[in-house]
Amino acid sequence: MDTFQQINKPVYVLEEQRLRNNLSLISEVARTGGIDIILAFKAYALWKTFPIFREYIRATTASSLSEAKLALLEFGSKAHTFSPAYTDYEIDEIAHCSSHLTFNSLSQYQRYHQRVRQANSEISLGIRINPEYSEIETDLYNPCAPGTRFGVSADKLPEILPEDIEGFHCHCHCENGSDVFQRTLTHIEDKFAKWFPQIKWINFGGGHLMTRKDYDIPLLIQILTDFKKKYPNLHVILEPGSAFGWQTGSLVSQVVDVVEDKGIKTAILNVSFTCHMPDCLEMPYWPSVRNAKVIEGRYDKSIPYLYRLGGNSCLSGDFMESWQFDHELQIGENIIFEDMLHYTTVKTNMFNGITHPSIGIVHLNGELEILKDFGYEDYRDRMD
Ligand SMILES: Cc1ncc(COP(=O)(O)O)c(C=O)c1O
């Protein structure tokens, strides 16, 4: 496997071939299932690659004014927008940039629905529902946990929906398989099917990880086909993010120093977990490192070539352990974190002013093009 010898600074490297593989699988599912699958910008928003996406999909989903603008101005079609709470100072522009707009609550609907339709008479409005069922085990990512701030539960929804509500939106998956969707759907139907004759579309959110190797695609198609037969008036939308960026590239970094304390060796890198791979600390989630083995549990000094990998920020907890290599790590050597495209470049920060990794793409002919380098001005301009 490529160890990117030619790279000597940190770069997120997107591989076009892998991206196209995901896109063609996703567009085939959409076609066979007779649904729309749209890209969630919250997971992936590298807009210079949107021309590639446009070959496979038609629309995107936004969760803020900036994402909605990106949809219209850079992707070239209006967004399906959901935000937990719209504001007086942004709602008109969001409405202008959106083809579909979902309200999180009935109070937000009351406050803004007329204004939204004034700003965009073509827009289709929806309401987020809370099915009160989710198999997500990590609370940080569970939108259906008791006390959730997301969506309206069935007991709070009026028998007759407001006349201009045309769709339901729910999101209750995270990196899940189609078996989870199947079980979740029974809860959604039990609670909300009585309203289905009143709406035109239903968006089952993100978290459908259809590009993962073991994902059961035939089951997904079956679920979608059965659903369509039962409710022919409903157009189905899925809005995954991770599935598009899944295993499409890596973060290439370099060893800058190796330090040791109490027998624990840390290779300090020119990237940071907290700045450039934040989900690793949040989830927590142990990334694969190319040509190294994750060793779980406490650091075991007796294992040869075992290293913690440490970030270059001053946060004490900016490290993860442990990986076993097959040699002693050398200064300047590449450390390659796999699958670092989704939920990274959209979430990174410039804490400590640490230089942000560049963003590059390996084209189909094997050539690496750097799409963006970051420098002092990027750090300064965020705060000017
Ligand atoms: C409303 C909504 N839609 C879509 C997504 C995308 O989910 P994923 O990237 O897991 O597919 C999320 C993720 O949090 C979400 O909250």
The ligand as a Tripos MOL2 file, in Angstrom:
@<TRIPOS>MOLECULE
LIG
   16    16     1     0     0
SMALL
NO_CHARGES

@<TRIPOS>ATOM
      1 C1        -30.1450   15.3830   10.5470 C.3       1 LIG1
      2 C2        -28.9350   14.6230   10.0740 C.ar      1 LIG1
      3 N1        -28.9080   14.1940    8.7950 N.ar      1 LIG1
      4 C3        -27.8490   13.5230    8.3040 C.ar      1 LIG1
      5 C4        -26.7480   13.2490    9.1010 C.ar      1 LIG1
      6 C5        -25.5830   12.5060    8.5000 C.3       1 LIG1
      7 O1        -25.3300   11.3160    9.1660 O.3       1 LIG1
      8 P1        -24.1530   10.3420    8.7210 P.3       1 LIG1
      9 O2        -22.9790   11.1690    8.3750 O.co2     1 LIG1
     10 O3        -23.9230    9.5040    9.9370 O.co2     1 LIG1
     11 O4        -24.6380    9.5460    7.5780 O.co2     1 LIG1
     12 C6        -26.7450   13.6630   10.4460 C.ar      1 LIG1
     13 C7        -25.5950   13.4070   11.3170 C.2       1 LIG1
     14 O5        -25.5390   13.7730   12.4550 O.2       1 LIG1
     15 C8        -27.8710   14.3920   10.9370 C.ar      1 LIG1
     16 O6        -27.9070   14.8440   12.1940 O.3       1 LIG1
@<TRIPOS>BOND
     1     1     2 1
     2     2     3 ar
     3     2    15 ar
     4     3     4 ar
     5     4     5 ar
     6     5     6 1
     7     5    12 ar
     8     6     7 1
     9     7     8 1
    10     8     9 2
    11     8    10 1
    12     8    11 1
    13    12    13 1
    14    12    15 ar
    15    13    14 2
    16    15    16 1
@<TRIPOS>SUBSTRUCTURE
     1 LIG1         1 GROUP 0 **** ****
